[in-house]
Amino acid sequence: MTLIVAVSDNWGIGKDNDMLFRISSDLKRFREITTGHVVIMGRKTFESLPNKKPLPNRKNIVLTRDNKIKIEDATVVSNVREALDAAKTYEGAEVFIIGGEQVYKLFLDLCTTALVTKISGNPDSDVFMPNLDEDTNWKLTEESENYTCSGLDFRYLKYERK
């Protein structure tokens, strides 16, 4: 499984149930990487999507404690085991963990790769991704050059489980 996330320098990922940054080239990259595959997300992440609709051309799995929620064109599950079982039904599809904070923490130990967009700056955040630079189970294996888009400096990082 692969975790994919955009973080600030202090590993912030969001504020008030919204992303910290909107970088068109990064959103395009996210779409290219995840299209045709399975994405697992929490309910709050789902509710932050445009029009609160599943991401197109992907198998959407939404993890929530509310067993009354029904989402058209998505599979709703209530725990990690159900999410993994649902993902297994899509043979040949890669599984991506796309947030939010609680879901990243729940699945971190099950992932082998983390694709991180690291954006310079530390805007006010209320949710965070665990800092992989401080986690001895993870190793930075690839780092892109620096890019700038919409006045934001960022780079792409790839971490792999040791």
C-alpha positions as CSV (number, residue, x, y, z in Angstrom):
1,M,0.0,0.0,0.0
2,T,1.1,3.5,-0.7
3,L,0.4,6.6,1.3
4,I,0.1,9.9,-0.7
5,V,0.0,13.3,1.0
6,A,0.9,17.0,0.7
7,V,2.5,18.4,3.8
8,S,3.9,21.7,5.1
9,D,7.4,21.8,6.5
10,N,6.0,20.9,10.0
11,W,4.0,18.0,8.4
12,G,0.7,20.0,8.6
13,I,-1.9,18.7,6.2
14,G,-5.1,20.7,6.8
15,K,-7.0,23.3,8.6
16,D,-10.8,23.5,9.3
17,N,-11.4,20.3,7.2
18,D,-9.7,21.7,4.1
19,M,-6.3,21.3,2.5
20,L,-3.6,23.8,3.3
21,F,-2.5,24.2,-0.3
22,R,-4.0,23.9,-3.8
23,I,-1.2,23.4,-6.2
24,S,-2.6,22.6,-9.7
25,S,0.5,20.6,-10.8
26,D,0.4,18.5,-7.6
27,L,-3.3,17.9,-7.9
28,K,-2.7,16.7,-11.5
29,R,0.1,14.4,-10.3
30,F,-2.2,13.0,-7.6
31,R,-4.9,12.3,-10.2
32,E,-2.4,10.7,-12.6
33,I,-1.0,8.4,-9.8
34,T,-4.3,7.3,-8.3
35,T,-6.5,7.0,-11.4
36,G,-7.6,3.5,-12.0
37,H,-6.7,2.4,-8.5
38,V,-8.2,2.2,-5.0
39,V,-8.2,5.2,-2.7
40,I,-9.0,4.8,1.0
41,M,-10.0,7.9,3.0
42,G,-11.8,9.0,6.1
43,R,-15.2,10.5,6.2
44,K,-13.9,14.1,6.8
45,T,-11.6,13.8,3.8
46,F,-14.5,12.5,1.7
47,E,-16.6,15.5,2.8
48,S,-13.8,17.9,1.7
49,L,-13.9,16.6,-1.9
50,P,-15.5,18.8,-4.6
51,N,-19.2,18.4,-4.4
52,K,-18.8,15.7,-1.7
53,K,-18.6,13.1,-4.5
54,P,-16.2,10.1,-4.9
55,L,-13.1,10.7,-6.9
56,P,-13.8,9.8,-10.5
57,N,-12.1,6.8,-12.2
58,R,-11.0,5.3,-8.8
59,K,-12.5,2.8,-6.4
60,N,-13.3,4.9,-3.4
61,I,-13.4,3.4,0.1
62,V,-14.5,5.7,2.9
63,L,-13.7,4.8,6.5
64,T,-16.2,6.1,9.1
65,R,-17.6,5.2,12.6
66,D,-21.1,6.1,11.4
67,N,-22.6,2.9,10.1
68,K,-25.6,4.8,8.8
69,I,-23.7,6.7,6.1
70,K,-24.4,5.6,2.5
71,I,-22.3,7.1,-0.3
72,E,-23.2,6.5,-3.9
73,D,-20.3,5.0,-6.0
74,A,-18.2,4.4,-2.9
75,T,-17.7,1.6,-0.4
76,V,-18.3,2.6,3.2
77,V,-16.5,0.7,5.9
78,S,-16.1,1.0,9.7
79,N,-12.6,-0.3,10.4
80,V,-9.2,-1.1,8.9
81,R,-10.0,-4.8,8.3
82,E,-13.1,-4.0,6.3
83,A,-11.2,-1.4,4.3
84,L,-8.5,-3.9,3.4
85,D,-11.0,-6.6,2.6
86,A,-12.9,-4.2,0.3
87,A,-9.6,-3.2,-1.4
88,K,-8.7,-6.8,-2.1
89,T,-11.8,-7.2,-4.2
90,Y,-10.2,-4.9,-6.9
91,E,-7.5,-7.3,-8.2
92,G,-4.6,-5.6,-9.8
93,A,-5.4,-2.2,-8.5
94,E,-2.9,-0.4,-6.3
95,V,-4.2,0.9,-2.9
96,F,-3.5,4.5,-1.9
97,I,-4.2,6.0,1.5
98,I,-5.2,9.6,0.9
99,G,-6.1,10.9,4.4
100,G,-6.9,12.4,6.7
101,E,-4.8,12.5,9.9
102,Q,-6.5,9.6,11.6
103,V,-6.5,7.4,8.5
104,Y,-2.8,8.1,7.9
105,K,-2.1,7.0,11.5
106,L,-4.2,3.9,11.2
107,F,-2.6,2.7,7.9
108,L,0.9,4.0,8.3
109,D,2.3,0.7,9.6
110,L,0.7,-1.2,6.7
111,C,2.2,1.0,4.0
112,T,5.4,0.2,2.2
113,T,5.8,3.5,0.3
114,A,4.9,7.2,1.1
115,L,4.7,9.7,-1.7
116,V,5.0,13.1,-0.1
117,T,4.7,16.6,-1.6
118,K,6.6,18.8,0.8
119,I,5.6,22.5,0.6
120,S,7.8,25.2,2.1
121,G,6.2,27.1,4.9
122,N,4.3,26.4,8.1
123,P,0.7,27.7,7.8
124,D,-1.6,27.4,10.7
125,S,-2.7,23.7,10.7
126,D,-5.0,21.6,12.9
127,V,-4.3,18.2,11.5
128,F,-0.9,16.6,10.8
129,M,0.8,13.7,9.1
130,P,3.3,11.7,11.2
131,N,6.8,13.1,10.5
132,L,8.5,10.4,8.5
133,D,11.9,12.1,8.9
134,E,11.7,11.3,12.6
135,D,10.3,7.8,12.2
136,T,13.1,5.2,12.2
137,N,10.9,2.8,10.2
138,W,11.0,5.0,7.1
139,K,13.9,6.1,4.8
140,L,13.9,8.9,2.3
141,T,14.8,7.2,-1.0
142,E,14.0,9.9,-3.7
143,E,13.8,13.7,-3.7
144,S,12.9,15.8,-6.7
145,E,14.3,19.2,-7.6
146,N,12.4,22.2,-6.2
147,Y,9.4,23.5,-8.1
148,T,7.3,26.7,-7.8
149,C,3.6,27.0,-8.6
150,S,1.2,29.7,-7.5
151,G,3.9,31.3,-5.4
152,L,4.6,28.1,-3.4
153,D,7.9,26.2,-3.4
154,F,7.7,22.4,-3.1
155,R,9.4,19.2,-3.9
156,Y,8.3,15.5,-4.3
157,L,9.7,13.0,-1.8
158,K,9.5,9.2,-1.8
159,Y,9.9,7.3,1.5
160,E,10.1,3.6,1.8
161,R,9.6,1.4,4.8
162,K,13.0,0.0,6.0
